[in-house]
Amino acid sequence: MERRTVLKAMLAANMTALPLARALAAGDPLKVGFIYLGPVGDCGFAYQQDLGRQALEKNMGRQVSVRVVPDTNEGPDAERVARELTHDGCKLIFAASFGYMNPVMKVARQNPGTYYTIASGYRTMKNFGGYNAKWQEGSYLAGIAAGKMTKSNIIGYVAPHPVPDVMWAVNAFQLGAQSVNPKARVQVIFVNSWYDPGKEREAALTLMNLGADFMTHFTDTPSVVQAAEEKGVWSISFHSDMSKYAPVKYVTGITHNWGNYFTQVAKKVIAGTQQGELYFGGIKEGVVKMAPFGPHVPADVISAVKAKEQDIASGKFNVFAGPIKDQAGTVRVAAGSAYPEADLGKMDWFVQGVTGSTGR
């Protein structure tokens, strides 16, 4: 190899190793890309990610320059958009959907100078990681409210796909409900889509026709909350505060908040210290928060939820502490132990009291 070529390769390797703050020209911002599965809208998963993006820009000011690409399908489309953002100069990319993990990882392998992190992702390498919320904490609290307020003891749950995130959220909801009402049962319908207002509404109406007098969901639109309001049924939203869609029968919502996490990652990328990692934030970290209670929620329900919220935040209470049995009655978590957080990504079973099949 010619000496000039060797020197050029050495220089390139050295520049990659330098902290980004020194490699960028003075005053140049860190280019950050965001990829969303659906439209931003005014509530839902992408909306919460975008609130985090807004917080990042507020916190970092001129240190960052942000580009957002919504409505990006999982699979080849995600890979294409990730490549475009990378070629556009983005050195940090947040890809906000579980299905982006494998296609974006292909891009990450070929672009070691850019850091990529995937919502709900569980794989890592030096420039690739994932972030997720402790859905079980908010779900358990929501379950307490549902368990105390249901009269029929049938709680309807509209779910997207039978993936681990959803499974542990449904299970935590049931555990919370039965902690205050042993007769409470969660009835699940999967719509096999993260974002489909029509299917979500249809599933909600079906569950209410089956006797559910309390509704919740893990899907992305306010369709379930709206349908419940029309039928005079209590509801709890997921992802965002959806109280404006149900002024009378809204109870609360499980929300997730990413501004602090996005800011921390951006600062580490600028400093050259960010490594592939999995971030898991809950109530204690301020990632999971309960939306304000609706005006007609009984005081004893609010008190019960807030008391348990404090126990979770302090570490006094673990949502998945045993004993816990699955639908077949098999002990999955023994008394005196707790289901490991590291194994949540493998959860493919329902707890006792949940009615419905994963379809597997």
DRENBA-336291 format. One record per residue: x, y, z of N, C-alpha, C, O in turn. Coordinates in steps of 0.05 Angstrom, whole numbers, plus 5000, padded with zeros to 4 digits. Example, Ala and Ser with C-alpha at 12.3 -4.5 7.8 and 13.67 -1.06 7.14 Angstrom:
2
526448865156524649105156526449345156528549345169/525749555142527349795143525850015157526850235161/
***
This chain:
360
501749765000500050005000501850255000503750265015/501150444983502750694982502650845008500650825023/504850995014505051135039502751335042501651365064/501951475019499851665021497251535028495551655042/496751295017494251145023494151065053492151085066/496550975063496650895091496051135109494551105128/497251365103496851605119493951685119492851775139/492751665095489951735092488151555109486251655122/488751295109487151105125487551155155485651145171/490051225163490651275191489151525200488051535222/489051725183487751975190484751935193483452035212/483551775175480751715176480051565202478051625215/481651365209481251215234481451395258479851365277/483351575258483751755280481451945284480552005306/480452045261478152235262475652095273474052215287/475351835266473051685277473251655307471151655320/475651625317476051585345475751845361475051845385/476152075348475952325362473052385371471152305357/472652515394469952595401468752765379470052925367/466152725375464852865354465053175357465153315337/465053255382465253545387467753665375467753905367/469953505374472453605362472653555333473953705318/471253345323471353285295469653475278470353535256/467453575290465753765276467054035275468554115293/466554175254467454455252466254615274464054555283/467654825283466654995305463855105298463455225277/461955065316459255165312457454975297455055035295/458454765285456754575271455054425291456054335312/452454395286450754235304450953935299451853855278/450153785318449853495315447353445300445153535308/447453315277445053245262443752995273445052785276/441253025280439752805292437252735275435852915267/436852485270434552395255432552245272433352095290/430052275266427952125279426251985258425452115238/425651735262424051575244421551485259421851345279/419151545249416651475261415051285243415151305219/413651095256412050905241409551035229408850985207/408251205245405851335236406051635235408351745238/403851775231403952065232404252165261403652015280/405152405265405552515292402852555305402452465328/400952685292398252725304398352885329400153045334/396352835346396152985372395952795396395352885418/396552545391396752345413397852085402398052055377/398651905419399651645410402651625412404051805422/403651395403406451325406408351525392410151635405/407851585366409551775352409352055364411352195365/407052125374406752385386408452415411409752615415/408552205427410252205451413152215444414752355457/413952075423416752085414417352375405419552475410/415452495391415852765381416052975403417453175401/414552935425414753105448417653085459418753285468/418752845459421452805467423452945449425353065458/422852935423424453085403424453385409426453515407/422053485415421853775421423453845446424654055447/423353675466424853715490427853715485429353875496/428653535468431553515460432353775447434453885455/430853885429431554135415431554365435433254545433/429654365454429654585474432054565492433254765499/432754315500434954275519437654335506439454445519/437954265480440554285467440954535450443154605443/438754665442438954905427440454865401439854685386/442355045395443755035370445854815368447154785348/446054655389447854425388446854205371448354025363/444254205365443153995348441554105325440454325326/441453955304439754015280438153755275439353545270/435453775275433853535275432253515249431253705238/432053265239430353195216428552965224429452765235/425952995218423952795225422752665200422052805181/422552395200421252255177419052085188419551865199/416552175186414252015196413251815175414351805153/411251665182409951475163411951295148411751255124/413751175164415851005152415150715159415150635183/414650545140413950265145416350115155418650175149/415749905170417849725180418849555156417349505138/421349475158422449315136424249485118425649655127/424149425091425849565072425549875073427550015069/423149975078422750265079424350385101425550595098/424450245124426050345147429050355140430450545147/429950145127432750135120433450375101435450505104/431650415081432150635062432250905076434051065070/430350955094430351215108432751245126433951465128/433551035139435951045157438451105140440151265149/438650995116440951055099440851345090442951475089/438451445083438251715074439051915096440552105091/438151865120438852035142441852025148443152225154/443051785146445851755150447451905129449352045135/446751875104448152005082447752305083449352465072/445552395096445052675100446752805122446753045126/448252625136450052725156449152685185450552775203/446952545189446052495216448052305230448852105220/448852385254450652225270449152085294450351935309/446652145296444952015317442151985305440952175295/441151735305438551675294436851515314437651305323/434551625321432551495338430451375319428951515306/430251105319428250975302426150855320426550665335/423750985319421750945340419750725334417350775333/420650475329418850255326420449995328422749975318/419349795342420649535346421449415319423649295317/419749435299420249315273422449435257423249335236/423549655267425849785253428449655261430549705247/428449485281430949395293432849255272435149345269/431949055260433648905242434549055217436849065210/432649195203433549345179435449575186437249625171/434949715208436749935215439449835225441449965222/439449595237441949485246443849425222446249445224/442649355199444249315175445649575167448049565160/444249795170445450055163447650125184449750235177/447150055209449050115230451649975226453850085231/451549725217454049575213455849705192458249685193/454549835173456049955151456850245156458250375140/455950355179456450635185457250665214455650765231/459650585222460450585250460650875262460850895286/460651075245460851345255458151465264458151695273/456051325261453351415269452251225290452650985289/450851345310449651185331446651165326445251365320/445550915328442750855322441550735348442850565360/439150815355437750685377434850645371433550825359/433750415378431150325369429250305392429850185413/426850415389424750385409424050095412423349965392/424049985436423449705442425649515432425249275434/427849615422429949445412431349295434431549395457/432349055428433748905448436548815439437848675454/437348895415440048815406441949055408441149285406/444448985412446449205415449049135400449648895396/450449335392453249325384454349605390452949765401/456849645383458149885391456650145385456550325401/455450165361454050405353451050355350449750495334/449950165366447150095362446050005389447249845403/443650115396442450045421439450055420438250075398/438150045443435250055444434250195469435750235489/431750285469430550415492427650325495426250275475/426850305520424150205525423150315551424750415567/420550305555419350395580418350155597417749945586/418250195622417249985640414150005640412950105659/413049905618410149915615408749785638406449865645/410049585651408649435672407949615696405949565709/409549825700409049995723406550165720404750165737/406250295697403850455691401450265688399250345697/401850035676399649855671398549745697396049715700/400249685717399249585743397549805756395449735767/398450055755396950265767394250305753392250345766/394250295727391750315712389950085719387450115721/391049845723389449615731388049655758385849555762/389449785776388249835802385650005798383649945810/385950215782383550385777381350225764379050255772/381950065744379949905731378649705750376249665749/380349565766379249365784377349485805375349355812/377949725813376149855833373649965821371549985835/373650035795371450175783369549995767367250065763/370449755758368749585742366549465759366949405783/364249445747361949315760361449035749360548855763/361949005723361548745710363848555715363648315710/366148665724368648515727369848425701371548245700/368948545679370048495653371348755643370048955639/373948745638375548975629376448915601377848715597/375749085582376549035554379249155548379849385557/380849005533383649095527384049055497384148825487/384349275482384949255453388049265450389249465457/389149045439392049015437392949005408391348915391/395349095402396249085374397348815365395948675350/399648735374400948485367401748335392402248455413/401848065392402647915415405647895418406847685418/406948135421409748145425410248195455408448275470/412748145465413248155494412348415508411248415529/412848655495412148905507409148905514408348985536/407548815495404648815499403848605520402148655536/405148375519404448165538404948245566403248195584/407248375571407748445599406048675608405448705632/405148855590403349065597400548955604399349045624/399548765588396948645594397048495620395248525637/399248345624399448195649399548375674398248315694/401048595672401248775694398548905700397748945723/397048965679394349085682392548895697391148975716/392548635689390948435703391848405732390148385750/394448405737395348375765394548605782393848575805/394548855771393649085785390749075791389849135814/389148985772386248975775385548765797383848815814/386748535795386048325814387148375842386248255862/389148555845390148625871388048765888388148755913/386148895875384049035890381248915885379348975899/381148735865378548605858379148325847379548305823/379248125864379947855854378147745832378847555818/375747855829373947765808374447895781373247805761/376048095780376448245755377948075735379847925741/377048095710378247945688378748125664377148295658/381048105652381748255628381248095603382447875600/379548195586378948065560380448205538380148445534/382148055524383948175504383048105475382247875470/383148305457382948255429385348375415385848615419/386748215399388948325383387948415356386448275342/388848655347387948755321390248725300389848795277/392548625309394848575291395748825276396448805252/395649045289396549295278397149495300395749495320/399249655297399849855316397950095313397250235332/397250145288395750385281393550315261394050305237/391150285270388850235252386350315267385050155281/385550565264383250665279380650505275379150465294/380150405251377750245246377749985261375749915273/379949835260380149585274380049625304378849465318/381249835313381349885342378449945352377649845373/377050105337374250165345372449915344370949865362/372749755323371249515321371749325344369849205355/374249295352375049115374373849225400372849065416/373949485404372849605428369849555430368849485452/368449595408365549545408364849255414362949195428/366449075403366048785408366348725438364748585449/368448835450368948785478366748895495365948765515/365749125489363549245505361049085501359449055520/360648975477358248805472358448545488356448425494/360948465495361348225511361148275541361448095557/360648525548360148595576362248765589361948825613/364348845575366349015587365149285594364049425577/365549375619364549635627366949815634366650025647/369249735625371749895628373549815605373949585599/374750015592376349965568379150085570379550295582/381049945558383750055554384949935529383649785515/387450015524388649925498391749965500392750095518/393149845480395949895476396450005447398650045439/394250045433394350145406394750445405394850575426/395050555381396150815378394251045376394951285379/391650995370389751215365387851235388387651065406/386251455389384251495410381651345405379651395419/381651165385379151035377377750885400375350885402/379350745416378150595439376950775459374750725469/378350995466377351185485374751315474372851355489/374751385449372451505437370051325437367751405443/370451075430368350875429367150835457364750815461/368950825477368050785505366351025514364250985527/367251265507365751505514362951495502360951575515/362751415477360151405464358251205478355851245478/359350995489357750785502357450835532356150675545/358551055542358351105571360050925587359250855610/362250835577364050645590366650785598367750945583/367650735622370150845632372450755614372350535603/374550925612376850845596379450965607379451165620/381550815601384250905607385850895581385750695567/387251105574388651125549391551015552392550995574/392750965530395550875529397151065511396051175492/399651105518401451285504401151575512403051695522/398751685509398351975514395952025531394251855535/395752275541393452375555391352415533391652595516/389152265533387052285513384452385525382352325514/384652535546382252625560380452795543377952795547/381552935524379853105507377852945490375953055479/378452685486376752515470374552385487372752255477/374752415514372752295531372352465556373352405578/371052695553370752885575369252785600369552895621/367652575596366052485619367152235631367452215656/367852035615368551765625371551705625372351485629/373151905621376051865621377051835650376251985667/378751635654379851585681382651695684383151875700/384551595668387251695667388651565642387251445626/391251605640392651485618395451405626396651525644/396651215612399451135616401051275594400651225570/402751465602404351615582407351545585408251455606/408851595564411751565564413051815554412051945536/415251885567416452155563419552115559420952015576/420552205535423152135526425152365525427452325517/424352605532426052835528428752815542430852875531/428752725567431252695582433052485570435552525568/431952255562433552045550434752135524437152105519/433152255506434252355480436452555485438452545470/436152725504438152935510440752805520442952885512/440552605538442852475549444452335527446952345526/443052195509444352055487445752255469448052215461/444452475462445652675444448252785457450252825443/448152845482450552945496452852745495455152825492/452152495499454252285498455452255470457852205467/453652275450454652245422456552475416458652435404/455852715424457652955420460252915435462352985424/460152805459462652765474464152515465466452485474/462952355448464352115439464351885459466051705458/462451895479462451685500460051495497459851305513/458251535478455951365475456751095464458151065444/455850885478456350605470453650465466451550555476/453650235453451250085449450149995476451549865492/447650065482446450005508443449975505442250065485/442249855526439349835527438450005551439349965573/436650195545435650365566432850285573431250225555/432250275599429650175609428750365631429750345653/426950545625426050755644423250715653421550635637/422650785678419950755688419050995704419751225697/417550945724416351165740418651315755418551565755/420451175766422651305781424251495763425051715772/424751415738426351575719424651795706425751965691/422051795710420351995698419551925669418452095655/420251685660419551605633416551535632415051625614/415651375651412851295653411451485672412351515695/409251605663407751785680404751735675403951665653/403251765696400351745694399152015687399952225699/397352025668395952275660394152365683393452205700/393552625683391652715704389052565704388052475683/387852525728385352385730383052555719383052795721/381052405708378652545699377052655722377452575745/375252845716373752985737371852815752370952895774/371152575742369052415755370152155768368651975775/372852145770374051905783373851925813374552125825/372851715826372551715855375151765870377251685861/374951905892377351985908378851735918381351745918/377451525925378751295936380451155914382451025920/379551175889381051055867383651215863385751095860/383451475863385851645860387851595882390251575877/386851575907388651525930390051255927392451235933/388651045919389750785917391950775895394050655900/391450905873393450915851395951065859398150985855/395551295872397751465880399451335901401951355901/398251185920399751055941401550835929403850815936/400450685910402050465898404150585879406350475877/403550815867405550945850408051025867410250995857/407651115891409851185908411450935916413950945917/410050715921411450465927413150365904415350265908/412150395880413750315856416150495852418350395847/415750755855417950945850420150915871422450945864/419450835895421450805916422850535915424850495929/421850355899422950085898421749895918422649665921/419749985933418549825954416849605942416549395954/415849645918413949455906414849385878415549565862/414949125872415549025845413048905833411848725844/412249005810409748925797409748615792407648495795/411948505785412048225778413248045801414647855795/412648125826413447955848411547725850409047755846/412547485857410947245858409347235884409747385902/407447045885406946835865405246925842403347085845/405946835818404446905794404046645778405946495772/401546595770400846355754400046445726399046675723/400446275706399546335679396646235675395446135694/395646275651392846195646392245905652389945835660/394145735649393745445654394045375683393645135690/394745565700395145505728397945435736398445365759/399745445717402545375723403945615736403645835728/405445555758406845765772409145865754411045715748/409146115747411246235730413146395747415546415740/412246495769413946645788413246555816411046585825/415146435829414746325856414546535877415546755873/413146475899413046665921415846725931417546545933/416346975938418947055948420947125926423147205932/420147105901421847185879420347375861418047435865/421747465840420447655821421447585793423647485789/419747635774420447585746422647775738422348015741/424947675728427247845721426648045699425447965678/427348295702427048485681428348395655427448455633/430648265658432148175634430647975618431247935594/428647845630427047645615424447745605422947595592/423847995609421248105599421048085569418948045558/423348105556423348085526422747815516422447775492/422447615534421747345526418847275534417947045529/417447455547414747385557412847335534412347505518/411747095534409847015513407446875524406146705511/406846935549404646795563402947005578403947225585/400446935583398647105599398347005627398546765632/397947195646397547115674394647015677392947055660/394246875699391546775705389647005708390247205722/387346985696385347205697385047345671383047485667/387047325653386847445626385347245608385947005607/383347345594381847185575382547275547382347505540/383347085531384247145504386746985497388046885514/387246955471389446795462391446975447390747175435/394046895449396047035434395946975405397247115388/394546765397394446685369396846525360397246475336/398546455379401046305372400546005373402345855367/
***
